[in-house]
Amino acid sequence: MGKKKKRGESEAEWEPLNIERNKEQNDVHLGNGDSQEQKKKKKKKSKEMVKEENVLKEKPTVSIALAGSIVDNTQSLELATRLAGQIARASTIFRIDEVVVFDNIGSSVDSSDPTLEDGSNDDESGAAFLLRILKYMETPQYLRKSLFPMHNNLRYVGSLPPLDAPHHLRKHEWAPYREGVTLKDRNLTSGGTLVDVGLSKPVAIDQVSGPGIRVTVSMGAERSLDADIPHQVVSSSTPREDAGMYWGYKVRYAPNISSVFKNCLYKGGYDHVIGTSEHGIVMKSSDLTLPSFRHLLIAFGGLAGLEECIEEDNNLKGKSAKEVFDLYLNTCPHQGSRTIRTEEAIFISLQYLQEPINSVLQKF
Ligand SMILES: C[S@@+](CC[C@H](N)C(=O)[O-])C[C@H]1O[C@@H](n2cnc3c(N)ncnc32)[C@H](O)[C@@H]1O
């Protein structure tokens, strides 16, 4: 993988639950008096312009990737849970949009989420365990019972400090958006689905959907819980795009480090990738200027670091870390301990990168 190449070819957008977003937003008004052909051309051109504007308007995203093997060194389920909780806290504190947990499988192509395989397997891999706890922690408390079946590895999550993210709203709090879960029941007047958004009563939405689906609901300007006023389901990125709110992180599994890049779910892939290591270059954070990225990825290795992850990946044979990453960075020079653990490096590196990242984000 050459430097500056865009990683990831996938065209899919982050919209796992995709109850369609307001289609009218791309509709454009046409002038009178044009021929049908002219009208069609104008409409096409205007649509393209709106699309382009929307892409330019889209806020850049920040992802982190980390080796799931870090869990394998923990000595008990309590300690593994605490480790996962620290990663969830770091991701939330630093407004991370996506957390990718990768395995070290040489040439596997199976990138399906291991937490969806078997609900009761408590002997799951470190990566599967991390994914499970990260997803659980990101989900607002009032939705957890509906969205997470009982699992032995969730036994100690109750002892973790909560993320207290802006979408983890309490019953009495009002916000322009709320996360909800679709219910079996329908609104008697409109026929639309009812959604539990963690308030005293469910709200109705325009769409009809099966139960148990997580959705983001626009709560509208009026603080009304009148079930006859339908609310709108929006994309989970809308609170972030339209209101600048931090709205949690997505979680993704990758079988190895190369599939972290290759299976990127953002259109166009990651366009700037930073690897972290004690072997990376040393520079002051204030001297670091990041390019104007659209999708930034920051990678963290396991016990033996990112170099081992690259060596073990058949798709990256013969590549060095400096070739795989646009920037290979030591964020904690002159360390007093012989090793900085991954969970510590995540806090240190995200703090180090905060200013350089914010300088890019401020332009949007
Ligand atoms: C136990 S360390 C691995 C040690 C390995 N020698 C290395 O490459 O840094 C686990 C992870 O913590 C992060 N890390 C450790 N020391 C770091 C440093 N000084 N600067 C940036 N990241 C570091 C890296 O992501 C590394 O893969």
The ligand as a Gaussian input file, in Angstrom:
#p B3LYP/6-31G(d) Opt

LIG

0 1
 C        2.809000      -2.418000      24.257000
 S        2.870000      -1.233000      23.004000
 C        3.754000      -2.046000      21.769000
 C        5.222000      -1.783000      21.927000
 C        5.953000      -1.649000      20.648000
 N        7.353000      -1.760000      20.815000
 C        5.613000      -0.369000      19.856000
 O        5.573000      -0.485000      18.649000
 O        5.346000       0.709000      20.397000
 C        1.218000      -1.225000      22.428000
 C        0.826000      -0.065000      21.551000
 O        0.859000       1.141000      22.305000
 C        1.147000       2.229000      21.442000
 N        2.388000       2.881000      21.916000
 C        3.251000       2.402000      22.816000
 N        4.256000       3.292000      23.023000
 C        3.990000       4.361000      22.235000
 C        4.624000       5.617000      21.999000
 N        5.742000       5.982000      22.631000
 N        4.059000       6.469000      21.118000
 C        2.915000       6.141000      20.470000
 N        2.273000       4.970000      20.676000
 C        2.785000       4.090000      21.531000
 C        1.323000       1.651000      20.050000
 O        0.121000       1.722000      19.351000
 C        1.677000       0.223000      20.351000
 O        1.397000      -0.632000      19.276000

